[in-house]
Each structure stands twice: as C-alpha cells, then as structure tokens.
C-alpha cells in the first residue's frame, strides 16, 4: 500500500494540557488539524515501526471520523498492529487496561472527559504511554515541539473500515483487530473484587442501587458488570446507551449534572446506593441514601479499608493525592504508617509513583480515584470498591463514612468553580496573587490570619523532574487552607477553581454542611483574591 506524504505547516495552539489536547469539534475538523497533532505524537514517541497501538474513545461526536484518520496515519507510520475498540468505544481506564495486558507501545484516547459533546461542543485527544498512563510532561512537551515545526504528515489511501464487527483484517502490512471494548476490563475487575459477595448484596432483595452512565462510555461496562455478572436487576443502569451528544446532557458526575440519579437517592422510595461516571469513564460520584460522599473522603475511606478487598488484602504500599485534594488521605496514611505523596493536578503525576511501587491508591478531588491496577483514574472501579466494602461491612454508606470521621476526624472540603471567565481577567487574578503572596502573611481576612502562602512546586521523587506554579496555597490560622488555580480542562474562556478545606476532630462538629463549616474560609478567599470583581460573578457556577 502506497504511503502518502501530505505537506502541512504548524497550527497555533496545539500544546497538550494535563489531559491532552482539547478544543471545539470545529477546530479539530479544520484541514490538517487532527492530522498535524497525530503526526506530532508519532514523531515524538517514534520510531513506530513494528509496534502495537491501542485506539478508542468515549463515543462523542467526531469519534468515529477521527479514528478512521488515525488508523490510516498509524498504518503509514509503520505500526504493525492496531487494537481498536468495537464501534470506536474504549473507556479511558479500559485503554490503560488493554495497553498493559497486551504490552502495547501506547494508545490514543479520544475524549474530552466530562465536557459536553456534539457538533458545536468539545473534542479531545491524548496519548498514553506503554505503562498505560497519560504521557509524562517530557513527552507532551516533545509533542508540542514537533507541532511547532511540522512540515508534513503521513497517511494512506483506504476506504473507511468497519469498526462494528469484531475480528481482524489487514491494511497494507498492518493487522487491525476490532476488539470487544468491555471484556478485558470486566475480567480485570473480577480479579480484584469479591464478585460473589457483591452479587449476594445486589440479588438479596433488600439492597437497591442505581448507576447513571449519563449516556456516556461506561454504559456497556456497567451493564456487563453490574447487571450481567453481578445480577443486579435490569434497569439498575440508567442512561446506558453511549450517544454522540450524551443525550444533550453534561457528562460530569456531580450533584448538578447527575440530577436524575440524585433524585433517586432522596424521598420515601430512595435507593440505598447511587453512582455515576463521566464521559470517558474515569471519574466517579458515589452516593448513599440521602448522603453525598466527597471524593476526598472517598479516597481516604477506601485506603483505610483496602485490606477488606481481595485485590488489596496484603496491604497497600502508600497513597498519593493531588495538591488541591483535602488532607483526609494524609491522616489515614499516618494512621497506617504509610507515606502520602502530594502531587500536582493531573493523573500523569501518579504514574511514576505507581510504577515505582511507592503507592497503591491515589486520587484527586475532581471525582477521580484509582489504584495500581491501571494507570488512569477509574470511575467504575471506585464504584465496585464501594459495593464490595458495603457487602463486607453490611452497613449503609452513611454509617461507613461517619464511623471513619469518628476515628480520623473530618476534613471539610468544597470546590467553587467559576466557569467561562474572561481569560485575561482570570490570569491577572492569579498573577496578582502570585506577586503578593509574601505580603499576605500576617494579614487578617474574615477574622482569619494568613499563616503562610506559596505557589506549589513538585519534585518527582522517582525521576526528580520539577513542576512549578501548580497552584497558590494559603494557610489560615484555624488550620484551614485555600487553593487557587486555573483549570486546564476547558475549551473556551478560563475556569477559576477555588478549593477550601479545614480539619475538625470534635465529634459534635463533624456532621455539618461543608458550606456552613467553611464559611469563614469562603469569605476570606473573596477578600484575598477579589473574586467577585475579577470574575464578574457574585457566586460560583458549580459547587462540589
């Protein structure tokens, strides 16, 4: 098959963020746009000759068309084998699972995660390395450098391939295998968790749950595992069919966007357990009856109870959390005599720690939790962990969480998101804070004195690489902390995220509403950063 060399030139703005390259669909549909980025990836990680590449995505608009382009380019760049999810579908944790199981060279994930999908919405692409995790910074930096000097890309002429029929075919010298997107991942979950105990819980008639797939990628995975393998009643999984626009919804598993699920956890006929996952399946929200579990608490509670799960019965090596995540996991690590690592936001920072065996569990406040079973956060894995824990403890979710608070105390936590903020104003806010950090120390805001302030920097304990300006931290006299940072997951404007956490170990005060418990911190943040004036908002768009 003849290889075609197509002349091109650099396109502005192809620098990967913490989760790859995310833009509006119309940008990816521009001539040469996707092709330039894919060729930059192949050049940066190459040579690709004789290697195996995994390809899949979350099924959003433009997923299938992009996969056809990537297949032709992968053939032209010399890959000998492509593993492609049936229908173009592979959840992000499933991509990691498949890369690791088949010892692939790497994988391409097509997703914009929890961002909306559709012709006028968002699309994304990222490269995962041979360990199954997001490419580290040195690789993403090289991809960007290649995008700045690209002059041509490679492809072949071929008719669109049938992505819906399982089996293998040859395109030139490349074997292309359309694989079942679910079975390898489902088998991995069955090797970690106590499926018989979970099945007894779900089929006993007393315990009811609901899983909201949000018309995103986890629908087929949840149907296979929860309903087919564990025997949960049909209909336990709602919104189970992946749609290119996620049914017009926002595939972000929080209490605002998963409102149908949340409504089932309240009222006279409330179910006992609820969960949701996002667009590409790597995030999770877990709920009990009339009870919300903060992701920071979830990580800490799973770590504290890990030995109750077959896959972790021998104990865990350590824990890691992203810097904005509350310090609840640190207290568990201290109690267990383990190390807890604080990393920048972005799952790729956990990869070295996992590969080096320094940690077993990791998580971040943005509804992401995971372990060393893959190298991505994993929404359905977290849900199954909770189900297994409930089956073993024979306790409702609220009791499990409250018992944890009584033992370790509670780290109150909330995150306020200001979305679609004018980028210039948002950046000015951060720069102004950064330039006045040391002047803040000793000042009082809303009755709280600033004890210390810094701009978080991280040195990787494995490869000793350094990441700076990862978020502004302000520590207050009541032991509370405020963090300011700009998100790298949006596609227009800027998202200012403000995080608040404060520890409380008085048994009579550990069951308050977080917004009430953190009132002084919230008021102090507005005074410190002048949020209202800078964003033009009197309140955050989303509170989690």
Residue pairs with C-beta under 8 A, 6 or more apart in sequence:
1 75
1 156
1 157
1 158
1 171
1 172
1 173
2 156
2 157
3 76
3 154
3 155
3 156
4 76
4 154
4 155
4 156
4 157
5 152
5 153
5 154
6 32
6 35
6 152
6 153
6 154
6 155
7 151
7 152
8 32
8 35
8 36
8 39
8 150
8 151
8 152
8 153
9 32
9 150
9 151
10 36
10 147
10 148
10 149
10 150
11 30
11 32
11 33
11 36
11 147
13 23
14 21
14 36
14 37
14 40
14 144
14 147
15 21
15 144
15 147
16 126
16 135
16 140
16 143
16 144
17 488
17 489
18 345
18 346
18 347
18 348
18 488
18 489
19 113
19 124
19 126
19 134
19 346
19 347
19 488
19 489
20 109
20 124
20 125
20 126
20 127
20 134
21 37
21 124
21 125
21 126
22 112
22 115
22 122
22 123
22 124
22 489
22 490
22 491
23 122
23 123
23 124
23 491
24 120
24 121
24 122
24 123
24 491
24 492
25 61
25 62
25 118
25 119
25 120
25 121
25 122
25 123
26 119
26 120
27 33
28 34
28 62
28 66
28 123
28 125
29 62
32 153
34 66
34 69
34 70
34 125
35 69
35 73
35 153
35 155
36 147
36 150
36 153
37 125
37 143
37 147
38 69
38 70
38 73
38 108
38 125
38 153
39 73
39 77
39 146
39 150
39 152
39 153
39 154
40 143
40 144
40 146
40 147
40 150
41 108
41 127
41 143
41 146
42 48
42 73
42 74
42 77
42 154
43 146
43 150
44 139
44 142
44 143
44 145
44 146
45 105
45 106
45 127
45 129
45 135
45 139
45 143
46 77
47 78
48 74
48 77
48 78
48 79
48 105
49 77
49 78
49 79
49 80
50 78
50 79
50 80
51 78
51 79
51 80
51 81
51 104
51 105
51 106
52 79
52 80
52 81
52 82
52 83
52 102
52 103
52 104
52 105
53 74
53 79
53 81
53 82
53 83
53 104
53 105
53 106
53 107
53 108
54 82
54 83
54 84
54 90
54 95
54 98
54 99
54 102
54 104
54 106
54 107
54 108
54 128
55 67
55 70
55 71
55 74
55 82
55 83
55 84
55 85
55 90
55 107
55 108
55 110
56 67
56 84
56 85
56 88
56 89
56 90
56 91
56 94
56 95
56 107
56 109
56 110
56 181
57 63
57 66
57 67
57 85
57 88
57 89
57 90
57 109
57 110
57 111
57 217
57 280
58 89
58 91
58 92
58 110
58 111
58 113
58 117
58 216
58 217
58 242
58 279
58 280
58 281
59 87
59 88
59 89
59 216
59 217
59 242
59 243
59 244
60 110
60 111
60 112
60 117
60 118
60 121
60 122
60 123
60 244
60 245
60 246
60 279
61 117
61 118
61 119
61 121
61 123
61 244
61 245
62 123
63 88
63 110
63 244
64 87
64 88
64 163
66 110
66 123
66 125
67 84
67 88
67 110
67 163
68 160
68 161
69 155
70 108
71 82
71 84
71 158
71 161
71 171
71 176
72 155
72 156
72 157
72 158
72 171
73 153
73 154
73 155
74 82
74 174
75 82
75 156
75 158
75 171
75 172
75 173
75 174
76 154
76 155
76 156
77 154
79 105
79 174
80 173
80 174
80 175
81 174
81 175
81 176
81 177
82 174
82 175
82 176
82 177
83 98
83 102
83 104
83 177
83 179
84 163
84 176
84 177
84 178
84 179
85 94
85 178
85 179
85 181
86 163
86 164
86 165
86 166
86 178
86 179
86 180
86 181
87 163
87 164
87 181
88 110
88 163
89 181
89 217
89 220
89 242
90 98
90 109
90 181
90 217
91 181
91 185
91 217
91 218
91 221
91 280
91 281
91 282
91 380
92 109
92 111
92 113
92 217
92 280
92 281
92 282
92 376
92 377
93 185
93 281
93 282
93 370
93 374
93 376
93 377
93 378
93 379
93 380
93 381
94 181
94 182
94 184
94 185
94 221
94 281
95 107
95 109
95 128
95 132
95 376
96 107
96 128
96 132
96 133
96 374
96 375
96 376
97 132
97 184
97 185
97 188
97 373
97 374
98 104
98 107
98 179
98 184
98 185
99 106
99 107
99 128
99 130
99 131
99 132
100 131
100 132
100 374
100 375
101 184
101 188
103 130
104 130
105 130
106 127
106 128
106 129
106 130
106 135
107 127
107 128
107 132
108 125
108 126
108 127
108 128
109 125
109 126
109 127
109 128
109 280
110 123
110 124
110 125
111 124
111 126
111 217
111 279
111 280
112 121
112 122
112 123
112 124
112 279
112 491
113 124
113 278
113 279
113 280
113 282
113 283
113 489
114 250
114 251
114 252
114 253
114 278
114 279
114 283
114 489
115 121
115 122
115 124
115 251
115 252
115 279
115 489
115 490
115 491
116 122
116 245
116 246
116 249
116 250
116 251
117 123
117 244
117 245
117 246
117 251
117 279
118 244
118 245
118 246
118 248
121 245
122 491
126 134
126 135
127 134
127 135
127 139
127 140
127 143
128 134
128 135
128 375
128 376
129 135
129 136
129 139
129 351
131 351
131 354
131 355
131 375
132 374
132 375
132 376
133 347
133 348
133 350
133 351
133 354
133 375
133 376
134 346
134 347
134 348
134 351
134 375
134 376
135 143
135 348
136 348
136 351
136 352
136 465
137 348
137 465
137 467
138 465
156 171
156 172
158 171
161 169
161 171
161 176
162 178
163 178
164 178
165 178
166 178
166 179
166 180
167 177
167 178
168 175
168 176
168 177
168 178
169 175
169 176
170 176
181 220
182 220
182 221
182 224
183 224
185 221
186 221
186 224
186 225
186 229
188 373
188 374
189 225
189 380
189 381
189 384
190 229
191 311
192 309
192 310
192 311
192 312
192 373
192 381
192 384
193 309
193 310
193 311
193 384
193 385
193 387
193 388
194 309
194 310
194 388
194 391
194 392
195 229
195 230
197 388
197 391
197 392
198 230
198 384
198 387
198 388
198 391
199 229
199 230
199 231
200 391
201 207
201 387
201 390
201 391
202 209
202 226
202 230
202 231
202 232
202 233
202 236
202 387
203 230
203 231
203 232
207 272
207 273
207 390
208 271
208 272
208 273
209 226
209 232
209 236
209 271
209 272
209 273
209 274
209 275
209 387
210 236
210 238
210 261
210 264
210 265
210 271
210 273
210 274
210 275
211 222
211 226
211 236
211 237
211 238
211 274
211 275
211 276
211 277
211 383
212 237
212 238
212 239
212 253
212 258
212 260
212 261
212 274
212 275
212 276
212 277
213 219
213 222
213 237
213 238
213 239
213 240
213 242
213 276
213 277
214 239
214 246
214 247
214 249
214 251
214 253
214 257
214 258
214 276
214 277
214 278
214 279
215 239
215 240
215 241
215 242
215 243
215 246
215 247
215 249
215 251
216 242
216 246
216 251
216 277
216 278
216 279
216 280
216 281
217 242
217 279
217 280
217 281
218 277
218 281
218 379
218 380
219 237
219 239
219 240
219 241
219 242
220 240
220 242
221 281
221 380
222 237
222 240
222 277
222 380
223 237
223 240
225 380
225 384
226 232
226 236
226 237
227 233
227 234
227 236
227 237
238 260
238 261
239 247
239 249
239 260
246 279
249 257
250 257
251 257
251 278
251 279
252 258
252 278
252 279
252 283
253 276
253 277
253 278
253 283
253 284
253 285
253 367
253 379
254 285
254 367
254 542
254 544
255 262
255 285
255 292
255 544
256 542
258 276
258 285
261 274
261 275
261 276
261 285
261 287
262 274
262 287
264 270
264 271
264 274
265 271
265 274
265 287
265 288
265 289
265 290
265 291
266 290
270 289
270 290
271 289
272 288
272 289
272 396
272 397
273 286
273 287
273 288
273 289
273 386
273 387
273 390
273 397
274 286
274 287
274 288
275 284
275 285
275 286
275 287
275 383
275 386
276 284
276 285
277 283
277 284
277 285
277 379
277 380
277 383
278 367
278 379
281 378
281 379
281 380
282 347
282 368
282 370
282 376
282 377
282 378
282 379
283 366
283 367
283 368
283 377
283 379
284 295
284 298
284 367
284 368
284 369
284 378
284 379
284 380
284 382
284 383
285 295
285 367
286 293
286 298
286 382
286 383
286 386
286 397
287 293
287 397
288 396
288 397
288 398
288 401
289 396
289 397
289 398
290 398
291 396
291 397
291 398
291 401
293 301
293 386
293 397
293 401
294 326
294 365
294 413
294 514
295 325
295 363
295 364
295 365
295 366
295 367
295 368
295 369
296 321
296 325
296 326
296 328
296 329
296 363
296 365
296 411
296 413
296 501
297 326
297 328
297 401
297 404
297 410
297 411
297 413
298 363
298 369
298 382
298 386
299 319
299 321
299 325
299 328
299 329
299 361
299 362
299 363
299 369
300 328
300 329
300 331
300 332
300 404
300 408
300 411
301 389
301 400
301 401
301 404
302 361
302 369
302 382
302 385
302 386
302 389
303 316
303 319
303 329
303 332
303 333
303 336
303 361
304 332
304 335
304 336
304 404
304 407
304 408
305 389
305 393
306 312
306 315
306 316
306 360
306 361
307 313
307 314
307 315
307 316
308 388
308 389
308 392
308 393
309 385
309 388
309 389
311 371
311 373
312 360
312 361
312 371
316 336
316 338
316 359
316 360
316 361
317 338
317 357
317 358
317 359
317 360
318 333
318 338
318 339
318 340
318 341
318 353
318 358
318 359
318 360
319 329
319 332
319 333
319 338
319 339
319 340
319 341
319 359
319 360
319 361
319 362
320 340
320 341
320 342
320 343
320 350
320 353
320 358
320 359
320 361
320 362
320 363
321 327
321 329
321 330
321 340
321 341
321 342
321 343
321 362
321 363
321 364
322 342
322 343
322 344
322 345
322 346
322 349
322 363
322 364
322 365
322 366
323 342
323 343
323 344
323 345
323 456
323 458
323 470
323 471
323 473
323 483
324 345
324 364
324 365
324 415
324 471
324 483
324 485
324 497
324 499
325 363
325 364
325 365
325 413
326 365
326 411
326 412
326 413
326 501
327 411
327 481
327 501
327 503
328 408
328 410
328 411
328 413
329 340
329 363
330 340
331 408
331 409
331 411
332 338
332 340
332 408
333 339
333 340
334 340
335 408
339 358
339 359
341 353
341 358
341 359
341 461
342 458
343 349
343 350
343 353
343 458
344 456
344 458
344 467
344 470
344 471
345 364
345 366
345 470
345 471
345 485
345 488
346 488
347 364
347 368
347 370
347 375
347 376
347 377
349 458
349 460
349 467
350 359
350 362
350 370
350 375
351 375
352 460
352 461
352 462
352 463
353 359
353 362
353 461
353 462
354 362
354 372
354 375
355 375
355 462
356 462
358 461
358 462
359 372
360 371
360 372
361 369
361 370
361 371
362 369
362 370
362 371
363 369
363 370
363 377
364 377
365 413
365 415
365 499
365 544
366 415
367 379
367 544
368 377
368 379
369 377
369 378
369 381
369 382
369 385
370 376
370 377
370 378
370 381
370 382
371 378
371 381
373 381
374 381
386 397
389 400
390 396
390 397
390 400
393 400
395 403
402 510
402 511
405 510
405 511
406 507
406 510
409 503
409 504
409 505
409 510
410 503
410 504
410 505
410 510
410 511
411 501
411 502
411 503
411 504
412 500
412 501
412 502
412 503
412 504
412 512
412 514
412 517
412 518
413 499
413 500
413 501
413 514
414 499
414 500
414 501
414 514
414 515
414 518
414 522
414 543
414 544
415 497
415 498
415 499
415 500
415 543
415 544
416 497
416 498
416 499
416 500
416 522
416 540
416 542
416 543
417 487
417 495
417 496
417 497
417 540
417 541
417 542
417 543
417 544
418 426
418 495
418 496
418 497
418 498
418 531
418 535
418 537
418 540
418 541
419 490
419 493
419 495
419 541
419 542
420 490
420 492
420 493
420 494
420 495
420 541
421 493
421 494
421 495
421 496
421 534
421 535
421 536
421 537
422 493
422 494
422 536
423 493
423 494
425 534
425 535
425 536
426 486
426 493
426 494
426 496
426 534
426 535
427 486
427 494
428 534
429 484
429 496
429 529
429 530
429 531
429 534
429 535
430 472
430 484
430 485
430 486
432 529
433 472
433 484
433 528
433 529
434 455
434 469
434 472
437 453
437 454
437 455
437 472
438 453
440 450
440 453
440 474
440 528
441 450
441 451
441 452
441 453
442 449
442 450
443 449
443 450
444 450
445 523
445 524
445 527
445 528
446 520
446 521
446 523
446 524
446 527
447 520
448 476
448 477
448 478
448 480
448 520
448 521
448 524
449 476
449 477
450 474
450 475
450 476
450 477
450 528
451 475
451 476
451 477
452 474
452 475
453 472
453 473
453 474
453 475
454 472
454 473
455 468
455 469
455 470
455 471
455 472
455 473
456 469
456 470
456 471
456 472
456 473
457 466
457 467
457 468
457 469
457 470
458 466
458 467
458 470
459 465
459 466
460 466
460 467
470 485
471 483
471 484
471 485
472 483
472 484
472 485
473 481
473 482
473 483
474 481
474 482
474 483
474 484
474 528
475 481
476 482
476 521
476 524
478 502
478 520
478 521
479 502
479 503
480 500
480 501
480 502
480 518
480 520
480 521
481 499
481 500
481 501
481 502
481 521
482 498
482 499
482 500
482 521
482 524
482 525
482 528
483 497
483 498
483 499
483 500
484 496
484 497
484 498
484 499
484 525
484 529
485 497
485 499
486 494
486 495
486 496
486 497
487 494
487 495
487 496
487 497
489 495
496 531
496 535
498 525
498 529
498 531
498 540
500 518
500 521
500 522
500 525
501 518
502 517
502 518
502 521
504 510
504 517
509 517
515 522
515 543
525 531
526 532
531 537
532 538
